[in-house]
């Protein structure tokens, strides 16, 4: 391949106007990218933030290189020095480029003369008085695994006249490792034989480090996403395995005239990605009473779902054993205290006696059940009870409510009201109470649940929620 040394006349620099405009635009763009980089908050636990910062660093390095190359293009090639024999297009020799990462070299195969630019000595960390390295010694500075690559490139260049284009790593005298990109060509004599070989070596260590940081941050972000998808799937599967399998209405007691019609529904968060520790359950107990409960554990994901499974399993077992709602809440509180993963929870637990039509219930920092009767609704007066897991040895009170045929009881968790429209617990309760006339016209508990989901199902709800409706039979 003919070298640029065969050119009949030196290359002429382009008109300064367009190049100056490109330089100005590059500088402005570099400043804008640098401003974005400074504003990027880097959190070691945030792979997306690290990825964004790495991309900004890479863009700054590339714009710096672009600015230097445009500056060399504006100045044009320097005159060939009589004593150097260096190719006139070798970059990195201008006064403004003292911190350049580009150097040049020429190896004369006929005289064994070797010429390095000042910048190449700086790149290799080699003092000029030590002299440049001949081709057969250049490989001694490379990593052992990179030496065959350099040998192959030089051989192809000298024997077959192929251009050199490749990267390798060197170890400088001070122990620092640098990555160099080498490009070069043979220079042929009048007989067509290789007389000399010139090369331009560019230190791309910072550029490759930035690119590696981008790849690593992308890989970290991808791994985090894969882990999140796996945890979400596990949380969904665990939730589906633990929550009651029944759909539609559930009637208690079985095998006789229904004393209670029950329906429930789980409402996911707006984007469906947050699986929390919300639960609901209805269970016929051995003594003829019925258990109604809803609750919520703090947190999301597998840990919240597994905690919910633990709490709901313990609650079912104690209810079947005949433990009343008040003492049952106390045992749940102790269970959370002894849990390996600390958490807080809220819950309401009701026991309905169909023979007396009496509802016995307790709560732990949870919204009180809502009672709807004759087209009007009210919240039941809650007995004493703090959040589960908040206070060691906490005592939980128990209240009773006389129910009547046709009464509708609504239990729900805190996430029911959409957060995006600034609805607090009181506002959500008011919206539920406003459904009283429509509950009166409903023919089943399932119809009441449908009314609740229509009212609360379309908002930008940040958390998941549960609602359970019980309709007292005649």
C-alpha positions in Angstrom: 0.0 0.0 0.0 1.6 3.3 -1.0 2.4 5.7 1.8 1.5 9.3 2.1 5.3 9.9 1.7 4.8 9.4 -2.0 2.6 12.4 -2.3 3.9 14.9 -4.9 3.0 17.9 -2.7 2.2 18.4 0.9 -1.4 18.3 2.0 -3.1 21.7 2.3 -5.1 22.6 5.3 -8.8 23.3 4.7 -10.3 26.7 4.8 -10.3 27.9 8.4 -13.9 29.1 8.5 -15.8 25.7 8.5 -13.2 24.1 10.8 -13.4 26.9 13.3 -17.1 26.6 13.3 -16.8 22.8 14.0 -14.3 23.5 16.8 -16.7 26.0 18.4 -19.6 23.6 18.2 -17.5 20.8 19.6 -16.5 23.0 22.6 -20.0 24.0 23.3 -21.2 20.4 23.1 -18.4 19.4 25.4 -19.4 22.0 27.9 -23.0 20.9 27.8 -22.1 17.2 28.3 -19.8 18.1 31.1 -22.6 20.0 32.8 -24.8 17.0 32.5 -22.0 14.8 33.9 -21.6 17.1 37.0 -25.3 17.0 37.6 -25.5 13.2 37.5 -25.8 11.9 41.0 -23.7 8.7 41.4 -25.0 6.2 43.9 -23.1 3.0 44.2 -26.3 1.2 44.8 -27.9 2.6 41.6 -26.7 0.8 38.5 -28.7 3.1 36.2 -26.9 6.2 37.7 -23.5 4.6 37.3 -24.4 3.8 33.7 -25.4 7.4 33.0 -22.3 8.7 34.5 -20.1 6.3 32.5 -21.8 7.3 29.3 -21.1 11.0 30.1 -17.4 10.3 30.8 -17.1 8.4 27.6 -18.7 11.2 25.6 -16.4 13.8 27.2 -13.3 11.7 26.3 -14.5 11.4 22.7 -15.3 15.1 22.4 -11.8 16.0 23.8 -10.2 13.8 21.1 -12.5 15.3 18.4 -11.5 18.8 19.5 -7.8 18.0 19.3 -8.1 16.4 15.9 -10.0 19.4 14.5 -7.3 21.7 15.9 -4.7 19.7 14.0 -6.9 19.8 10.9 -7.0 23.6 11.2 -3.3 24.0 11.6 -2.4 21.5 8.8 0.5 19.1 8.8 3.8 20.5 10.3 6.8 20.7 8.0 9.0 17.6 7.7 12.1 18.0 9.9 15.3 17.0 8.0 16.7 15.0 10.9 13.5 13.3 12.0 12.2 11.6 8.9 8.8 11.4 10.5 5.7 11.3 8.4 4.4 14.8 7.9 0.8 13.8 8.9 1.8 12.5 12.3 -0.5 14.2 14.8 0.2 15.3 18.3 3.2 17.6 17.8 1.6 21.0 18.2 2.3 23.3 21.1 -1.3 23.2 22.2 -1.1 19.4 22.4 1.5 18.9 25.1 -0.9 16.6 27.0 -1.8 14.7 23.8 -2.3 10.9 23.8 -0.9 10.5 20.2 2.7 9.8 19.2 4.5 8.6 16.1 7.5 6.4 15.1 9.5 5.3 12.1 11.7 2.2 11.8 14.2 2.1 9.0 14.9 -1.5 8.0 17.9 -0.6 5.9 19.9 1.4 8.5 18.2 0.1 11.7 17.6 3.7 12.6 14.5 4.3 14.8 12.8 7.6 15.4 10.2 8.4 18.0 8.3 11.6 18.5 8.5 13.3 21.9 4.9 12.3 22.6 5.6 8.6 22.1 8.4 8.7 24.7 5.8 10.2 27.1 3.2 7.5 26.2 5.7 4.7 27.0 7.0 6.5 30.0 10.5 6.2 28.6 13.1 9.0 28.9 14.4 10.3 25.5 18.0 9.7 26.6 17.2 6.0 26.7 16.5 6.1 23.0 13.6 4.6 21.1 12.9 0.9 21.0 13.6 -1.1 17.9 10.9 -3.3 16.5 12.3 -6.5 17.9 12.3 -5.0 21.4 8.9 -3.3 21.3 7.2 -6.5 22.2 9.0 -6.6 25.5 6.8 -3.9 26.9 3.6 -5.7 26.0 1.5 -8.0 28.1 2.5 -11.6 27.2 -0.9 -12.4 25.8 -0.7 -9.4 23.5 2.7 -10.1 22.1 1.6 -12.5 19.4 -0.8 -9.9 18.1 1.9 -7.3 17.6 4.2 -9.9 16.0 1.5 -10.9 13.5 0.7 -7.2 12.6 4.4 -6.3 12.1 5.0 -9.4 10.1 2.0 -8.8 7.8 3.1 -5.2 7.3 6.8 -6.0 6.5 6.3 -9.1 4.4 2.9 -8.7 2.8 2.7 -4.9 2.8 -0.6 -4.9 4.9 -1.4 -1.9 7.0 -1.2 -2.1 10.8 -4.4 -1.5 12.8 -4.7 -3.0 16.2 -4.6 -2.5 20.0 -2.4 -3.9 22.7 -1.5 -3.2 26.3 1.9 -2.1 27.5 3.5 -1.9 31.0 5.5 1.3 31.5 8.7 1.5 33.5 6.7 3.1 36.3 4.4 0.1 36.4 1.4 1.8 34.9 -0.6 -0.1 32.3 -1.7 1.7 29.1 -3.8 0.6 26.2 -2.4 1.7 22.8 -4.0 1.7 19.3 -1.4 1.4 16.6 -1.9 2.3 12.9 0.9 2.1 10.4 2.0 1.3 6.9 5.2 0.2 5.1 7.2 2.6 2.9 8.5 1.0 -0.2 11.8 1.7 -2.0 12.2 2.1 -5.8 12.3 -1.7 -6.2 9.0 -2.2 -4.3 10.6 -3.6 -1.2 9.8 -2.4 2.3 12.4 0.2 3.3 10.8 1.6 6.4 7.7 1.3 8.5 5.9 4.2 10.1 3.2 4.1 12.8 1.0 6.3 14.8 0.2 5.1 18.3 -2.6 6.5 20.3 -3.1 6.1 24.0 -6.7 5.0 24.3 -6.6 3.9 28.0 -9.1 6.4 29.3 -11.4 5.8 26.3 -11.4 2.1 26.8 -11.8 2.5 30.6 -14.9 4.7 30.0 -16.2 2.2 27.5 -15.6 -0.7 29.9 -17.4 1.3 32.6 -20.3 1.7 30.3 -20.4 -2.0 29.6 -20.1 -2.9 33.2 -22.8 -0.5 34.3 -25.1 -1.8 31.5 -24.4 -5.4 32.6 -25.1 -4.4 36.2 -28.3 -2.7 35.2 -29.4 -5.7 33.2 -28.6 -8.1 36.0 -30.6 -5.9 38.4 -33.5 -5.9 36.0 -33.3 -9.7 35.6 -33.2 -10.1 39.4 -36.2 -7.7 39.8 -38.2 -9.7 37.2 -37.4 -13.0 38.9 -38.3 -11.6 42.4 -41.5 -10.1 41.0 -42.4 -13.5 39.5 -41.7 -15.3 42.8 -43.7 -12.7 44.7 -46.7 -13.1 42.4 -46.5 -16.9 42.6 -46.2 -16.8 46.4 -49.1 -14.4 46.7 -51.3 -16.5 44.5 -50.4 -19.6 46.5 -51.2 -18.0 49.8 -54.3 -15.9 49.2 -57.6 -17.7 49.2 -58.2 -19.7 46.0 -61.9 -18.9 45.8 -63.3 -16.5 43.3 -66.7 -14.9 43.3 -68.9 -15.2 46.4 -68.3 -17.5 49.3 -71.2 -18.4 51.5 -71.1 -19.4 55.2 -72.0 -21.7 56.8 -71.8 -24.5 54.2 -74.6 -26.9 53.7 -77.4 -24.7 55.3 -79.2 -21.4 54.9 -76.4 -18.8 54.2 -75.8 -16.6 57.2 -73.1 -14.6 55.4 -72.2 -13.9 51.7 -68.5 -13.0 51.3 -66.5 -11.6 48.3 -63.0 -10.1 48.0 -60.7 -8.7 45.5 -57.0 -7.8 45.2 -56.2 -4.5 43.4 -52.6 -4.3 42.1 -50.6 -1.0 42.0 -51.0 1.2 38.9 -48.0 -0.3 37.1 -48.5 -3.8 38.5 -44.8 -4.1 39.5 -45.2 -3.6 43.2 -46.3 -6.8 45.0 -46.8 -5.9 48.6 -47.8 -7.8 51.8 -51.5 -7.2 51.5 -53.8 -10.1 52.4 -57.5 -10.9 52.8 -59.2 -14.1 54.0 -62.5 -15.6 55.0 -62.7 -18.9 56.8 -65.4 -21.0 58.4 -64.2 -22.0 61.9 -64.9 -25.4 63.6 -67.3 -23.8 66.1 -69.6 -22.4 63.4 -68.2 -18.9 63.5 -66.6 -17.2 60.5 -63.2 -15.5 60.3 -62.9 -12.3 58.3 -59.5 -10.5 58.0 -57.5 -8.1 55.9 -54.0 -6.7 56.6 -50.8 -5.3 55.2 -47.1 -5.7 55.9 -44.6 -3.0 55.0 -42.3 -3.5 52.0 -42.7 -5.0 48.6 -41.4 -8.0 46.7 -40.5 -11.5 47.9 -39.7 -10.5 51.5 -43.1 -8.8 51.9 -45.0 -11.7 50.2 -43.2 -14.3 52.4 -43.9 -12.3 55.5 -47.5 -12.1 54.5 -47.6 -15.8 54.0 -46.2 -16.3 57.5 -48.7 -13.9 59.1 -51.7 -15.3 57.3 -50.7 -18.9 58.1 -50.3 -18.1 61.8 -53.6 -16.1 61.8 -55.5 -19.0 60.3 -54.1 -21.5 62.7 -54.8 -19.5 65.8 -58.4 -18.7 64.6 -59.1 -22.4 64.0 -57.7 -23.1 67.5 -60.4 -20.8 68.9 -58.2 -17.8 69.9 -60.3 -14.6 70.1 -59.4 -11.6 67.8 -57.9 -9.4 70.6 -55.5 -12.0 72.0 -54.8 -13.2 68.4 -53.4 -9.8 67.5 -51.1 -9.9 70.5 -49.7 -13.2 69.3 -49.2 -11.8 65.8 -47.3 -8.9 67.3 -45.0 -11.3 69.1 -44.5 -13.3 65.9 -43.3 -10.1 64.1 -41.0 -9.3 67.0 -39.3 -12.7 66.7 -39.1 -12.5 62.9 -35.7 -12.5 61.3 -36.7 -9.7 58.9 -38.1 -6.8 60.9 -41.3 -5.3 59.6 -44.4 -3.4 60.6 -47.9 -4.5 59.8 -51.5 -3.5 60.2 -54.5 -5.8 60.3 -58.1 -6.2 61.3 -59.5 -9.5 62.4 -63.2 -10.3 62.8 -65.1 -13.3 64.2 -68.8 -13.5 63.3 -71.2 -15.6 65.3 -74.2 -16.3 63.0 -76.3 -17.7 65.9 -76.2 -14.4 67.8 -75.3 -12.2 64.8 -72.5 -10.7 66.8 -69.2 -9.5 65.2 -66.2 -9.6 67.6 -63.2 -7.8 66.2 -59.8 -6.3 66.9 -57.4 -4.1 64.9 -53.7 -3.2 64.8 -53.2 0.3 63.4 -55.6 -0.5 60.6 -58.7 1.2 59.1 -61.8 0.1 61.0 -64.5 -2.0 59.2 -67.3 0.0 57.6 -70.9 -1.0 58.4 -73.6 -0.2 55.9 -77.2 -0.4 57.0 -80.4 0.8 55.3 -78.5 3.0 52.8 -76.2 4.6 55.3 -72.7 3.8 56.4 -70.4 4.4 59.3 -67.0 3.3 60.5 -67.0 1.1 63.6 -65.4 2.5 66.7 -62.0 0.8 66.9 -60.7 -0.8 70.1 -57.2 -0.1 71.2 -54.4 -1.5 69.0 -51.0 -0.3 67.7 -49.2 -1.5 64.6 -47.9 -5.0 64.7 -44.2 -5.1 65.4 -44.1 -1.5 66.7 -44.3 -2.2 70.5 -43.1 -5.2 72.4 -45.8 -6.8 74.5 -48.6 -4.5 73.2 -52.1 -5.2 74.4 -55.0 -5.3 71.9 -58.6 -4.6 72.7 -61.6 -6.3 71.3 -65.0 -4.8 70.4 -68.4 -6.3 69.6 -71.1 -5.1 67.1 -74.6 -6.4 66.8 -75.4 -7.0 63.1 -78.7 -7.3 61.3 -79.9 -9.1 58.2 -79.0 -7.1 55.1 -76.0 -5.3 56.7 -72.9 -4.9 54.6 -69.5 -5.0 56.2 -66.5 -3.6 54.2 -62.9 -4.3 55.2 -60.0 -2.8 53.2 -56.3 -2.0 53.3 -54.7 1.4 53.2 -53.6 1.3 49.5 -57.1 1.4 48.3 -57.2 5.1 47.7 -55.1 6.4 44.7 -52.1 8.3 46.0 -51.8 10.5 43.0 -54.9 12.5 43.8 -53.9 13.2 47.3 -56.5 11.0 49.1 -55.6 10.2 52.6 -57.3 7.5 54.8 -60.2 9.8 55.8 -60.9 10.8 52.2 -60.8 7.1 51.1 -63.2 6.2 53.9 -65.6 9.0 52.8 -65.6 7.8 49.2 -66.5 4.3 50.5 -69.2 5.6 52.7 -70.7 7.5 49.8 -71.4 4.1 48.1 -74.0 3.3 50.8 -77.1 3.8 48.5 -75.6 1.7 45.8 -74.7 -1.1 48.3 -78.4 -1.1 49.4 -79.4 -1.9 45.8 -76.7 -4.5 45.4 -77.9 -8.1 45.4 -74.7 -9.8 46.6 -71.4 -9.2 48.2 -69.8 -9.7 44.7 -71.9 -6.8 43.4 -70.6 -4.7 46.3 -67.0 -5.6 45.5 -67.6 -4.6 41.9 -68.8 -1.2 43.0 -65.7 -0.7 45.0 -63.3 -1.7 42.2 -65.2 0.6 39.8 -64.7 3.5 42.3 -61.1 2.9 43.1 -59.7 0.8 40.3 -58.8 3.5 37.8 -56.6 5.9 39.8 -52.9 6.1 39.9 -52.6 4.0 42.9 -48.9 3.7 44.1 -49.5 0.6 46.2 -51.6 -2.6 46.0 -54.7 -3.1 48.1 -57.3 -5.6 49.2 -61.0 -5.2 49.8 -63.4 -7.7 51.4 -67.2 -7.4 51.6 -69.5 -9.5 53.8 -73.2 -9.3 53.4 -75.3 -10.6 56.4 -78.1 -13.0 55.4 -81.6 -13.3 56.9 
